[in-house]
Amino acid sequence: MSPRLPKYWPLAAAALLCIVPAAHAQRVSAKDRAASDALVQRMSAAEQRYRDALVLAANGDPKGTTESNAALEDMEDVVDACVKQKGCPLSDVLATWKRLLKAEVDAAGEELDEDPGEEGLLEADTALAADIPEAARAARLLGDDHRHTFDRMVQFNPAVQAGIRRWLTDMRPQLMTSYENYRTMRHLMWPEFERRGLPEALLFGIMAKESNGRVHAVSRAGAAGPMQFMPATGRRFGLGPDDSGFDSRYDPRSAAMASAAYLNERLRQLNNDLELSLAGYNGGEGRALRVHRQSGGTGFWNASVYDQFPAETRDYVPMVIAAAWIYLHPRQYGVVFPKVDAQPAQLRLTRPASIYELTVCLGNSGNRDGYMRALRNLNPRYEAEAWIPAGTVLSATTRIVGLYHRHCEHGPRADLARALVTANVNAAIVSDTPAGNVAVGDLVSLPGEVAAPAPAPAKARARTHRVAKGDTLGRIAQRYDCEVKALARANGLKAPAYSVRQGQQLKLEGCGS
């Protein structure tokens, strides 16, 4: 039997949730931001202390109870301080309470041999706060209000049902991948939607359809990032290249902020019609506004409106809603989303490394697909093959940090990972000319003569490569022994995506043989 939370836990959780103010000022000073970050780190440490205490209690150690009570008191102090601290991200702090509440519900479900699912979790959350003043507000903070808000905003019709069928059949792998990627980035993205009063399910649905949660995704049309902003639209909402050349469309927090602002602009313009706003997100805001005015405000599903959008948009709208619907109602469809250990943490490199090297040495304990996608999503400024200096602080999760200290700082796996990522394909090529033999045209010294110096090799001419299907700049650079950034500069490719298109002719300047 799993150890239980103290008896006063439900009351404490609900009471603390109820004291949260409605909103916080968005403009904060560097000093306030540092204080807020310290509170978030303190909350994470208290959570880990509590989980460690549960292990002690499960092993019969009397220290478990003392430590768990002390950890909970620390959490209460952090929430109280966060309420008073300007700019403190309450959603991040409250996420700890939600995780521990969910762990309690999961533990009870295991004893009953039944998965409570999201429905059971929300019912349990509400029941815990039933006897506490302002219980309804606490339930809203735990997510119930966002569920019903989204359900009221959209029509659940056969088109959405067909979308659900697709997500649950041939597109189920993409749905699960989207969920895993989103959970890793949730602490960066969800607060931006929450501040602007938009449902979390909507964020997930858009992200799943747009990019599957891959922050470096780039479309053929040039849309980029997890929320797929075109360059011009991105600039309107503060996205684009910064002073270092990094395109903030790839940054999950910035992309979520811009997406929420864009959606609210569409909703205001289109009389809060979510389907039509999504059509504008995909098919162009000008088209959506024109159709809305011509139709006299008729909804998206009316034929006179629906038929004026391209096939891509007519598919996009129900697919976004379908993904959001499954996110809110997984149990209804027999969906069990993977458990993702995504507690944010910072990783300081003790030796130079690339994300490729870290991916190899971290392994895939606790994650079937390994940790490359999580590292790339949380650190979009770094190319996967680029060497990152020692001392650099990367965004990661507590699991990644633990695996790094265990396997990547030193030892056989760290050495193996370094050997694999520095392996040169050209070193495997054996010369056709046997050693000691003289080929026709070679200069040979006769006895008593001094051999004339061999002529200097002619400078290699710049060559070209035509991009084939499946090619990436990294693979091309590896094939021709090029440095990725030099190859990108020679062809005018922008960081961090360095995207190439099929049929494009690349100049291979400065590459090896």
SULCORGI-V152197 format. One record per residue. RES is the residue in one letter. OMEGA is omega in whole degrees, -180 to 180 (NA if undefined). Layout:
<<RES,OMEGA> <RES,OMEGA>>
This chain:
<<M,-179> <S,176> <P,-175> <R,173> <L,177> <P,-176> <K,-176> <Y,-176> <W,-178> <P,-180> <L,-179> <A,-179> <A,-177> <A,-179> <A,-180> <L,179> <L,-176> <C,-177> <I,-177> <V,178> <P,-174> <A,-177> <A,177> <H,176> <A,-176> <Q,179> <R,-178> <V,178> <S,178> <A,179> <K,178> <D,-180> <R,179> <A,178> <A,179> <S,179> <D,180> <A,179> <L,178> <V,178> <Q,179> <R,178> <M,179> <S,179> <A,179> <A,177> <E,179> <Q,178> <R,179> <Y,180> <R,176> <D,180> <A,178> <L,178> <V,178> <L,-179> <A,-180> <A,179> <N,177> <G,-179> <D,-179> <P,178> <K,-177> <G,-179> <T,-180> <T,-178> <E,-179> <S,178> <N,180> <A,179> <A,179> <L,177> <E,176> <D,-180> <M,179> <E,180> <D,-179> <V,179> <V,179> <D,179> <A,-179> <C,178> <V,-176> <K,-175> <Q,179> <K,177> <G,-179> <C,-178> <P,-177> <L,-180> <S,178> <D,-179> <V,-178> <L,178> <A,178> <T,178> <W,-179> <K,-180> <R,-178> <L,174> <L,179> <K,179> <A,178> <E,179> <V,179> <D,-179> <A,177> <A,179> <G,179> <E,179> <E,179> <L,-178> <D,-179> <E,178> <D,-178> <P,-180> <G,-178> <E,179> <E,-179> <G,180> <L,-178> <L,177> <E,179> <A,178> <D,-179> <T,-179> <A,-179> <L,-176> <A,-171> <A,-175> <D,-177> <I,176> <P,-180> <E,-179> <A,-179> <A,179> <R,177> <A,179> <A,179> <R,179> <L,178> <L,170> <G,-173> <D,-178> <D,-179> <H,177> <R,-176> <H,176> <T,-179> <F,-179> <D,-179> <R,-175> <M,-173> <V,174> <Q,176> <F,-173> <N,-178> <P,178> <A,177> <V,178> <Q,177> <A,176> <G,177> <I,179> <R,-179> <R,179> <W,-175> <L,178> <T,-175> <D,-179> <M,179> <R,178> <P,178> <Q,178> <L,-179> <M,177> <T,179> <S,-180> <Y,180> <E,180> <N,-180> <Y,-179> <R,179> <T,-176> <M,-172> <R,-177> <H,178> <L,-170> <M,-174> <W,180> <P,-179> <E,176> <F,-178> <E,-180> <R,-177> <R,172> <G,-179> <L,-177> <P,178> <E,-180> <A,178> <L,176> <L,-179> <F,-178> <G,179> <I,-178> <M,-180> <A,-179> <K,-175> <E,-168> <S,-171> <N,179> <G,176> <R,-172> <V,-179> <H,180> <A,178> <V,-180> <S,178> <R,-179> <A,179> <G,174> <A,-173> <A,175> <G,-178> <P,-179> <M,171> <Q,176> <F,169> <M,-176> <P,-175> <A,179> <T,178> <G,-180> <R,179> <R,-176> <F,171> <G,180> <L,178> <G,-178> <P,176> <D,-177> <D,-180> <S,-177> <G,180> <F,179> <D,-174> <S,171> <R,-180> <Y,-178> <D,-174> <P,-179> <R,-179> <S,-180> <A,179> <A,179> <M,-180> <A,-180> <S,179> <A,179> <A,179> <Y,-179> <L,178> <N,176> <E,179> <R,-179> <L,178> <R,-176> <Q,-172> <L,174> <N,176> <N,175> <D,-175> <L,-180> <E,180> <L,176> <S,176> <L,177> <A,176> <G,178> <Y,-177> <N,-171> <G,178> <G,-177> <E,179> <G,179> <R,-178> <A,-179> <L,-180> <R,-180> <V,180> <H,-179> <R,-179> <Q,-176> <S,-178> <G,178> <G,177> <T,-176> <G,-176> <F,-174> <W,174> <N,-175> <A,-178> <S,177> <V,-176> <Y,-175> <D,-180> <Q,178> <F,179> <P,-178> <A,-179> <E,-179> <T,178> <R,175> <D,-174> <Y,-173> <V,-180> <P,180> <M,175> <V,-179> <I,-179> <A,179> <A,178> <A,-178> <W,178> <I,179> <Y,-179> <L,-173> <H,-175> <P,-175> <R,-180> <Q,-177> <Y,179> <G,-178> <V,172> <V,180> <F,-180> <P,175> <K,-176> <V,176> <D,-171> <A,179> <Q,-175> <P,177> <A,179> <Q,-179> <L,177> <R,-178> <L,177> <T,177> <R,179> <P,-179> <A,170> <S,177> <I,175> <Y,-179> <E,180> <L,180> <T,-179> <V,-174> <C,178> <L,-177> <G,180> <N,175> <S,180> <G,179> <N,-175> <R,-175> <D,-179> <G,-168> <Y,-179> <M,-178> <R,179> <A,-179> <L,180> <R,-180> <N,-178> <L,-179> <N,-172> <P,-179> <R,-175> <Y,171> <E,-175> <A,-176> <E,-177> <A,178> <W,-177> <I,-174> <P,173> <A,-178> <G,178> <T,178> <V,178> <L,171> <S,-176> <A,175> <T,-180> <T,179> <R,179> <I,-180> <V,179> <G,179> <L,179> <Y,-179> <H,-178> <R,-170> <H,-168> <C,-179> <E,179> <H,178> <G,-174> <P,-179> <R,177> <A,179> <D,179> <L,179> <A,179> <R,180> <A,-177> <L,-176> <V,178> <T,180> <A,-179> <N,-178> <V,-177> <N,179> <A,180> <A,-176> <I,-180> <V,180> <S,179> <D,-178> <T,-180> <P,178> <A,177> <G,178> <N,-179> <V,179> <A,178> <V,180> <G,177> <D,176> <L,-179> <V,179> <S,174> <L,180> <P,178> <G,-180> <E,175> <V,-177> <A,177> <A,-180> <P,179> <A,179> <P,179> <A,-180> <P,179> <A,180> <K,-177> <A,178> <R,176> <A,180> <R,180> <T,176> <H,177> <R,-176> <V,178> <A,178> <K,180> <G,179> <D,168> <T,-179> <L,179> <G,180> <R,178> <I,179> <A,179> <Q,-178> <R,-176> <Y,179> <D,180> <C,170> <E,-170> <V,-176> <K,178> <A,178> <L,179> <A,180> <R,-178> <A,-176> <N,175> <G,-179> <L,-174> <K,175> <A,-3> <P,-172> <A,-176> <Y,-173> <S,176> <V,-180> <R,-179> <Q,-179> <G,-180> <Q,180> <Q,-180> <L,174> <K,-178> <L,-178> <E,177> <G,-180> <C,179> <G,-177> <S,NA>>
